[in-house]
Amino acid sequence: MSPKERAVCVCFDGDRVLLMRRRKAGRRYTVLPGGGIEPGETPGEAAVRELAEETGLAATVTRHLATINHSDRRAYYLMLTAVPGEPALRGPEALVQSDDNQYWPVWTPIAELADEPLVPDEAREIVKRAFAEGSAGGR
C-alpha cells in the first residue's frame, strides 16, 4: 500500500501567511493548513477543499511550490490565493476540539514567522522563498 499523500496550503494576505496553531497532548506547534488527498483528487483540488474545510476560506491554486517526503507521507506544497477574509475553524478539526486537542487558524505576519514553532522544518523555508518570490513579482 502506498503512503497517504497530503496537500499543503501556502496562502498570503499582503505580508501575512495563514497558519494553523495547534495544541495537542500538551505540545504547542504550528502547521500550514492542508490534509490528505482523497482518491481521485489532484493535490490542487485537495488543497482547495482542505483550506475551505479548515478555515472557511475559498481559494484557487496559483502554483506548485515543492514536493517533500515527510517520513511516510509525500506532501505537495501549493500556493493558493484565498478570498480575503478572516479564517474560522470548521470541518473535522472543529469537531475534535477539546482541552487537549486544539486548532486555530491565524494570519501571521511574515516578520514573525521565525518565532512560530512551524513543523515540519522544511515548511519555513518553503514559505519564506514563496513570499520572497511573490514580493519580487509585485504582489
Secondary structure as UniProt FT lines:
FT   STRAND          6..13
FT   TURN            14..15
FT   STRAND          16..24
FT   TURN            25..26
FT   STRAND          27..31
FT   STRAND          34..36
FT   TURN            39..40
FT   HELIX           43..55
FT   STRAND          59..70
FT   TURN            71..72
FT   STRAND          73..82
FT   HELIX           91..95
FT   TURN            99..100
FT   STRAND          101..109
FT   HELIX           110..115
FT   HELIX           121..136
FT   TURN            137..138
//
